Amino acid sequence: MTALSRNPSTVTHRLGDEWLMAYAAGALSEGQSLLVATHLSFLDDAAERLAVAEAAGGALLETISPDLMAPDALAQTLARLNAPLPATPAPAPQVAGADLLPAPLRDWLGGGVDDLKWSFLGPGMKKVKLWRGGPNDQRLWMLRAQPGIQVPKHGHRGTELVLVLKGSFSDPHGRFCAGDVEESDDNRMHALGIDEGEECICLALTEGPIRFESWPARMIQPFIGL
């Protein structure tokens, strides 16, 4: 088994309130909702943040002129906000030697890290594709990379969210550890360096194929399916 350590107090790169508002309103795709729920399981103030997001969403509705909305938009939005909030995952206890995938992800997968069918992504890297759908050809997948590995420079055709489950990586925008989320868009090109010490496992949500900068990476892209 692979021990995935977490400490909610050390999460420094958190998803913005707009993601939590959409999550609370049930307005996210399946892949987005799973990533947000998994991120929240690392936070000790998740319930409080969700409550604030729901209140902010209700206040926003009051500022929208009814004549600017579709005939049924208000009713649909109010129905979502009045529905019970999605379950807020509690941070899992640390148990030495146990597979500590956060509960939302573990329950959705029906197993742990070592139960997945990992496939080759590159030297020192493996990946597993989990889900595809939603708007903009969303793809949910996991990366497993050895310490010291450099992920080739790449960009995206839309939003990319990368949630660290174990270990850490660094790029020009900072260092991202367990529980941290890096959000990128189609204006950003970046290369990731897996930090030394332990393997890094991430949950990633991308839109459309990744845009690799180097031609060797572009040559193998059709074979890796990302």
Buried (B, 14 or more C-beta within 10 A) or exposed (E): EBBBBBEBEEBEBBBEEEBBBBBBBBBBBEBBBBBBBBBBBBBEEBBEBBBBBBEBBBEEEEEEEEEEBEEEEEEEBEEBBEEEBBEBBEBBEEEEEBBBBBBBBBEBBEEBBEEBEBEEBBEBBBBBBBBEEBEEEBBBBBBBBBBEBBBBBBBBBBBBBBBBBBBBBEBEEEBBBBBBBBBBEBEBBBEBBBBEEBBBBBBBBBBBBBBBEEEEBBEEBEEBEB
